[in-house]
Amino acid sequence: MNNIAILPGIAKEEIIALRFWDKKENLILLGEVGLYKSHLELLCLYGLPARYAYRSFTAASLANILLERNNKNVCSKAFL
């Protein structure tokens, strides 16, 4: 897990404390197969109080959803 990089301006502590969730910001885990993205996702999921809604997408499934919504001309609608 030494290959994890965080964008400049974002503190690792912010992610560890799940503060992005309270700010209603997204967390995107991007990388090749085998970089423990799913493990990190589960750690975030188990750290969230039960009152929070949670959705997970693979890049392929998100692309398919966006393409489908674009074809239906509803891309601007929020994911529900």
C-alpha positions as a printed NumPy array, in Angstrom:
array([[  0.   ,   0.   ,   0.   ],
       [  2.966,   2.276,  -0.467],
       [  1.676,   3.272,  -3.903],
       [ -1.083,   5.479,  -2.509],
       [ -0.866,   9.129,  -3.483],
       [ -3.117,  11.905,  -2.29 ],
       [ -3.678,  15.026,  -4.329],
       [ -1.861,  18.149,  -3.155],
       [ -3.931,  20.241,  -0.796],
       [ -5.694,  17.245,   0.742],
       [ -4.486,  16.099,   4.137],
       [ -4.29 ,  12.359,   4.775],
       [ -5.858,  13.018,   8.171],
       [ -8.941,  14.453,   6.453],
       [ -9.468,  11.158,   4.646],
       [ -8.689,   8.996,   7.672],
       [-11.201,  10.949,   9.77 ],
       [-13.778,  10.667,   6.924],
       [-14.26 ,  14.451,   6.992],
       [-14.956,  14.411,   3.257],
       [-18.244,  12.717,   4.109],
       [-19.429,  15.499,   6.418],
       [-18.472,  18.033,   3.74 ],
       [-20.541,  16.029,   1.199],
       [-17.481,  15.495,  -0.973],
       [-16.686,  12.419,  -3.034],
       [-13.759,  10.102,  -2.516],
       [-12.351,   8.515,  -5.657],
       [-10.001,   5.573,  -5.372],
       [ -8.174,   5.175,  -8.655],
       [ -5.548,   2.678,  -9.636],
       [ -4.543,  -0.59 , -11.161],
       [ -5.804,  -3.986, -10.053],
       [ -4.288,  -5.122,  -6.776],
       [ -3.746,  -1.753,  -5.109],
       [ -6.158,  -2.487,  -2.228],
       [ -8.823,  -0.031,  -3.38 ],
       [-11.621,  -2.348,  -2.261],
       [ -9.978,  -2.778,   1.135],
       [ -9.763,   0.986,   1.603],
       [-13.382,   1.317,   0.494],
       [-14.476,  -1.185,   3.139],
       [-12.53 ,   0.672,   5.818],
       [-14.368,   3.859,   4.876],
       [-17.709,   2.057,   4.783],
       [-17.272,   0.556,   8.249],
       [-16.163,   3.909,   9.617],
       [-19.388,   5.621,   8.586],
       [-22.33 ,   5.916,  10.945],
       [-25.395,   3.939,   9.844],
       [-27.34 ,   7.133,   9.026],
       [-25.165,   7.847,   5.977],
       [-26.074,   6.622,   2.52 ],
       [-23.308,   4.99 ,   0.546],
       [-22.847,   4.001,  -3.106],
       [-19.915,   2.406,  -4.818],
       [-19.154,   2.27 ,  -8.529],
       [-16.483,   0.675, -10.628],
       [-15.192,   2.857, -13.447],
       [-16.953,   0.616, -15.985],
       [-20.324,   0.698, -14.212],
       [-20.14 ,   4.464, -13.717],
       [-19.3  ,   4.96 , -17.401],
       [-22.265,   2.783, -18.381],
       [-24.622,   4.727, -16.121],
       [-23.422,   8.051, -17.533],
       [-23.695,   6.82 , -21.134],
       [-27.21 ,   5.531, -20.521],
       [-28.299,   8.785, -18.898],
       [-26.683,  10.779, -21.683],
       [-28.631,   8.755, -24.247],
       [-31.827,   9.5  , -22.312],
       [-30.83 ,  13.175, -21.973],
       [-30.944,  13.059, -18.164],
       [-27.25 ,  13.36 , -17.327],
       [-27.739,  16.44 , -15.186],
       [-29.991,  14.615, -12.715],
       [-28.404,  13.482,  -9.486],
       [-27.815,   9.808,  -8.781],
       [-30.571,   8.59 ,  -6.519]])
